[in-house]
């Protein structure tokens, strides 16, 4: 649904060129369309533990809704896996003043493992 909504929005955008008003067509809008993708927190070089966390929701492959947490950095969403939050919780309990970490991702799919490294 989100894809269709965004595509419809793109189609309805009015393009102004040299004072003329032209309606974009579906072909041009489809060519220009870039779907929004959520990256992974491990894609960041440094994670500041003071960054705000936002909730997102989606639909899985079985059409079931799910929720996940993200940080937004430079306009991009970075998903925070529950195992990473749990590891950060352990670090912060041991060292409440911890400010930054690095998240390292190994594997993929159900075999993904995350290691959280203290940086300061």
N, C-alpha and C positions, 0 to 999 in steps of 0.2 A: 504494500500500500504506500509506504514512504517513497519508493522508487517512482510509482505512478504519480504521486502528488508532486514530487520534485520535477519530473519530466513535464507535467502539465504546466507547472510554474514557468519552466524554461521556455515552453512553447508560447506562453502568453506574454513573455518579455518583449517590450517594444524596443527596437534598435533604432537609434537616431544616427543617421549618417548624412552629412552635408545638408542639414536642415530638413531632410526627408524623414518620414516616419514609415518604417517597414516592420511588418510582423515576421518574426523568425518562424521558419517552418520546422516540422518535426525532424526531418533529416538532419538539418544543421544543429538543432538542439540535441539530438541524440549523439551526434559526432562530438559535440563539446561537453557532453555530460560526463562527469567524474563522480561515481558514487562515493559517499562518505564512508571511510573505513576506520575502524577503531584499531589503534596500534596497541602494543603491549608495553607495560611499564619498563620491561627489560630493554626496550629500544632506546631509553634515555641514558645518557652518560652518568648523570647524577640525579638522585631523587631527594628533593627537599621535604622533610617530614612536616613542614608547616604549610605546604600547598593544600588548598581546599579540595575536598573530595565531593564528587557529584554522583548521583544515582542515575542509571540508565536502564532501559528495559528493551527486550527484543523477543523474537520468536525463534525457537530452535527448529531443527530439521523435522521434528515430530509435531510442529505447529503448536507447541506449548510455550507460554510466556515465561521469561526468566528475567531476573534483575542482576545487575553487576555494577561495580563501582569504577569510576574513572577519575583521573586528574586531567585537566585541560591545560596544555602547554602550547603556546604559539598557535592557538586555534585548532589543535589536534587533540582528539580523545585518546588517552592511554589507559587501557584496562588494567585494573589491579586484581590479580587472582587472590582468592581467599587464603591460599597458602602463604602468599607474600605478606598479606596483612597479619597473619598469625606470626610469621617470623619477625616482622617489625614490632609487634606487640611484645614478644619475648625480649628483643633488644632494648626497647624503651623501658620495660620493667627493670632490667638490669642497669640501664644507664639512661635515666630520664632526660638528661641534657643532650642526648644524641640529636644531631641536626640533619645529617645527610647520610644516604646509603646508596649503594649500587646494587641493582638486581641483575643477576646472571641467569639466563635461561638455557637449559640443556634438554635436548629431545624435542618431541612434538606430539601433538594429539594427547592421548591418555597417558603417554610415557613422558610428559613434560615435567621437569624438575626445576625448581627455582632456588637459587642461593642468594641470600641477602647479605651484603658485605658492608660493615660500618666504615665510613670514610673519614670521620673526624674524631 
